[in-house]
Amino acid sequence: MAKKLWFQLGVGIILALIIIRMFIEVKGIFSPLVIIGQTIFLPLLLGGILFYLTRPALVFLESRKWPRWTSILAIFIAIIFALWLFVALIGPALTKQVNALVNDAPELVIGLENIADYIIDQKSRLPLFIEESIDGQSANINETAQGFGTWVIEMIQSFLRGIFLLVLVPFFLVYLLKDHEKFAPFIASFFRGERKTWIRKTLRDIDITLKSYIQGQLLVSIAVGVMLLIGYLIVGLEYALILAVFGMLMNVIPFIGPFISVIPAIIIGYIQEPQLAIYVAIIMLIAQQIESNLISPNVMGRVLHIHPLTIITVILAAGNIAGLWGVILSIPTYAVIKTIVKNVYARGSEIKEVATASVDDE
């Protein structure tokens, strides 16, 4: 039984879980490494995302006989120009709305408290189980409303602190663009024969999965953000640009992201004018229908082949384990694991067929 692929895979998973558990128990010893990992995590993540977004440009330039370093320099010039264009065109309006949101935070808190009070006053008209739920959550609703202004300020401060870490992103991006072809041969050099070929194929499949997800998700999120911005401007929603950018960022979380992004938009719309909350919900519904039925199938296709129920389950589990970062990274991580498992089973089937053929020949 020890030679069975499923048995070896199960033992490998158990050993990995034991190692993770032991690492958690003695994490104090590795605290310096954890701090270093936390410091470089965000720059490395953003560098990897930028690598997959800019690699098509690198391939195109090199196909035109451009040297590698010249191509990298051209890519950085294009990135700097794009950032300058963003800051010049959108930066002032975004800064103005952020300042207005911070200044209006006390009024928004009062509006949230009024909404909470109205919900509590109307609980007697609702079904019993909803009434009991409101009774249990009324204190939390008021605490959330009172902490809304503080949350906005802390979110902006965290964003500003994160900017200081971004100085590392260009360094990661340069080395990824320069030496990305060396990674697969380096890993494969530890193996021989058919295993080496299998490792190269698996790494290539992982690369295709990540490329399809990152490039496709970016285009889809930008499209959703533009649709939300147009809709919010049409109905006259305040802080339309901030809410549209927030919706674009949250769209990287499949299924759950749109529901998260529409909540502050509905609240602000209701405080501004109650009927705007309905308009905001309709705008989000239309944008998501266009995205799910028209944009995503043509941009991302079905490369991930993940069932919607699986996506929801993975996101919820990852959120409980690793918080926000778990939610954001759960789907690409699951897609990579699925790709590896798929290649493992394919490799096992090939070995089994070869063994069967050998027995038949004998």
N, C-alpha and C positions, 0 to 999 in steps of 0.2 A: 504493500500500500504506500510505502514511503516514496516509491517511484512515480506515483500518480501526480499529475500536474495540479489537480485541485487541492491535494494534500500539501504539496510544497507551497502553493500559494497561500493556503490557510496558515501554515506555520510561519511564513514570512510576515503575514499581517499581524499574527499574535506577537511575534518578536518585535515588530515595529511598535506596537502598542505598549509592550513592556518597556522598551527603551524610552518612549515618550513619557510614560509614567515615572520611570526612574529619574528622567531629566527634570520633571516637575518637582519631585521630592527633594532633589539636591540643587534646585535652581539658584540658591544663594551662592553656590560656588561659581556658577557661570554668569553671575550678575554683570560683570564687566562686558562679557561677550553679548549678553542680552541688550545692554545699553548701546553697544556699537551696532548691533543688528537693528534696533529700533531707530537709530540715527540714520542709517543708510537705507532703511527699507523704502521710505517714500521716494528719495531720489532715484534709487535703483528701479522702483516700479515705474516711475514716470519716464526714466531713461529707456526702459524696455518698451513702453507704449510708443514713445517717440521713434524708437528704432523700427518698429513694425509699420509705423505710419510713413517714415521717410525712406525705408528700404526700396520701395518701388522707384523712387526718384534716383537712388544710388544705382540701381540696376539699369535704369534708362540712360543715365549719364555715362556709365561705363560701357554700355553698348554703343555709344557714340565715340568711343576711344578716349574718353576723359580719364586721366590718372585718378587713382583712388583718393589721394589727399585733395586734389582739386575738386573732385565731386563732393567730398565731405565739406570742404570750405563753401562751395556753392549752396549746399543744403543748409548750412548754418546761416548764411546770408539771407536765404529765403525765409528761414524761421524768424530771424531778427526782424526782417521786413514785415512779416505777417503779424508779429507781436506789436510792432510800432503802429501798424495800420489799425489793429484792434484797439490799442490804447488811444490813438488819435480820434477814431470814429466813435467808439463805444465807451471808452474810459470816462470821459467827463460826465456823460449821462448816467452811467452806472454809479460813479462816485456820488453824484448829486442825490440819486435815489437811496443809496446806502445811508448817507447823512440824514436824509429826510426820515428814513425808517428808524434810525436810532433816536432822532429827536421826537418822533411820534410814538415811540414805544410806550410811554405812560398812557396815552390815549387808547392805544391798542389793548393794553392790559385792562383798562376800564371796560372797553367793548367786549373783551373775552369774559370778564366777570359778569357782565350783563347777560351774555349768552348763556353762561352756566346757570345764573339765577333763573332765567326764563325756562331752561330745560327742567330745573328742579321744581319750579312752580307748576309745570304742566305734566309732572310725572303721574298724577292721579288719573289722567286721561289715557294713559298708556297701559298695555298689558301688564299683568302682575309681575312676570319675570323681568321685564324691562324696568319696572318701578323699583324692584328689589336691587337690581344692578345699579341703578342711579343712586339709590341710598348708600350703597357700598362704595361708590366711586365719587360721590359729591365732594368729599374732602380733597381727593386727588385732583378733581377738575379745578377747584379754586386754587390749589397750590400751583398747578400748571399755569393757570392764568396769571398769578402773581409773579411767577418766575419767568414769564415770557420775555420781558424786557432784558432781564439778566442773561437769558439764553442767547438773545440776539447779539448782545455786546460780547459775550464769551466766544460765540461762533466767529465773529469778525476778528477778535484778538487771536484766536487759534489759526485763522487763515493767514493773518499777518506773520505769526511766528513761523508758519510753514514756509513762507516765502524765503526766509533766510536759509532753509535747507536746500532750496532749489539751485543754489550755486554749484552743487555737486552734480546736478543733472547733465550739464554739457560734457563733463568728464566721462560719465558712464556712456553717454550717447556716442562720443567719439570712438571709444574703444569697442563698443558693440558694432558700429559701422565698419571700423577698420579690421577687426579680427573675428567677425561672426562666423566665417567659414571654418575657422580652426576648432570650434567647440565640438562639433560632431566627430571629426577625426580624432580629437584628443580623447574623448570618452570611448570611442570604438577601439582605440589602440590598446586598451586593457583586455581585449578579447581576441579570439582567433577563429578562423573558419566561418562556419555558418552563423555562429553567434554574433560575430562581428557584423556580418551583413544584416542580421535581424536588428541589432542595435541601431545601425545606420538608418534602416527603414523606419523604426519606431521613432527616432528623433526627428526624422523628416515629417512623419505624420503629425507629431506634436507641434512642429513648427507651422505646418499648414493649418492646424486647428486654431492656434493662437493668432495667426495672421488673419484668418477669416473672421474670428470673433472681434478682435480689436479694430480692424479696419471697418468692418461692417457696423459694429456698434457705434463707432464715432459718427459715421455718416447718418445713421438712423437717429441718433441723439440730436445732432445738429438740425436735421429736418423737423423733428418734434419741437425743438426749441423755437425754430422760426415760425412754425404754425401756431404755437402758443402765444408768441409775441404779437403776431398779427391779430389773433383773436382777442387778446387782452386789450390791445390798442383800439380795436374797433368798438368794444363795449365801454372803453374809458376806465379800465381798472387802474387804480393807483399802484405804483411800484411794479409796473408791467414788465420792465426789463429784468429786474431782480428775480421776479417770480418765473419768468420764462427761462432765465439762466439756471435757476434752481430746478425747474422741470427738466431741462436738458441734462443736467448732471444726474438727477435721480433716475433718468431713463436707462442708465447703465445697469440698473437692477431690474431684471425682467419681471413682469407682472405686478410686483409689489411697488416698484419705483413710482409709477404714475399715480397710484393711490396716495403715496407719501407726499408727492409734489403738489397734488391738488388741494390738500388739506389747508395749508396756509393761504393759498389763493382764495379758497371758498370763505375762510374766516375773514380775510381782509375785505373781500367783496361784500360780505354780509354787513360788516361794520360800516363800510362806505355807503352801501345802499342794499337793503335785503334782497332785492330781485337780482342784483349782480351775482349773488351766490349761485342762482340757477343758471345764469348765462355762463359762468365759469365752469360749472359742471358739464354743460353742453359742449363747450369748447374743448375741454379735456376728452370727452367721449368721442367727439368727431376726430380729434387729432390722433387718438389711440386706434380708432377704427381704420383711419388712413394708413397709419404706421403698420399695423398688424396685417392688414389685408393687401396693401399695395407696395409700401416701401420695403419692409423687411423681407418679404419673399423674393424681391428682385435684387436687393442689395446683399443680404446675407445668405439667401437660399436656405437650404436645409442641411448645411454642412455639419452642424452639431448633432442633429438627430436626437434631441432630448425631449421627452414627453413633458407637456406643461405641468402635470401633477408631480413629476419628478423634480422639476425646477422649483416649484413651490416648497416641496419637502426639503430639498437641499438648502434653499435660502433660509427657511425657518430654523433648521438644525444648525447651520453655520452661524446664524445670528445669535443663537443661544450660546454657542461655543466661543466665538471670537468677536462678537459685537458688530459694529458697522463695517469694519474691514472684512470680516467673515462674510457678510451679506454681499459686499461688492465683489469679492474675489471667489465666491463659492462656485458660480457657474463656470468660469474658465478653468478653475481647478478641477471641478468634476469632469469637464470635457477632456482635460488632459489625462486624468485617471482612467476615464472610459477608453480613451485611445490606447493607453498602455495595456489595459486588461484585454482589449480587443486583439491587440497584437500578440499578447501572451497566449490567448486561446488559439489564434491562428497558427502560432509556432507549435503549440502542442498538437494540433491536428496534423500538421505536416510531419512531425516526428512519428505520430501514431501511424500515419499512412505509410511512411518509409518502413517502419517496423513490420507492419502487416504485409507489405510487399516482399520483405526479406523472408518472412516465414513462409509465404506462398511459394517463393522461388525454391526454398529448401524442400 
